[in-house]
């Protein structure tokens, strides 16, 4: 994602790719607020997301912009039917995104996402493979069954060592599905 955003920024901002990395500061590059908005609009079109004005206004670096796009993609992947709005509260040091009818648990998020559109891509793996929501749900169900088959039962504590990615996500959902403590 970073490389794609950098490539888009290089073209729109007429800057060499070499000066654009995750830490590249818009102000130091001479990128004014209008140029940031134009860049945000281009990325909204490219990724079919909406970046709230309040978020775009405080973007300081390329990394901030990448995070904003990824946040919107993540939210849309699991909650496409609910309107998003930036609320005035702060959570973990930043504006919190919320929507009406928010599912009460992480499993409800997955189940609702599969129910809404089972064929929508949920994971894009580094090798370019895409997994649909139903594929991920099937992996979670299989992992949950395997955990129970190994003798684990509700309330048992499980430790998972995995890199951030599909395997970790499946493990987290599977542990929740099996009522295990992660």
Secondary structure, 3 states (H helix, E strand, C coil): CHHHHHHHHHHHHCCCHHHCCCCCEHHHHCCCHHHHHHHHHHHHHHHCCCCCHHHHHCCCEHHHHHHHHHHHHHHHHHCCCCCCEEEEEEECCEEEEECCCCCCCHHHHHHHHHHHCCCCEEEECCCCCEEEHHHHHHHHHHHHHHHHHCCCCCCCECCCCCCCCHHHHHHHHHHHHCCCEC
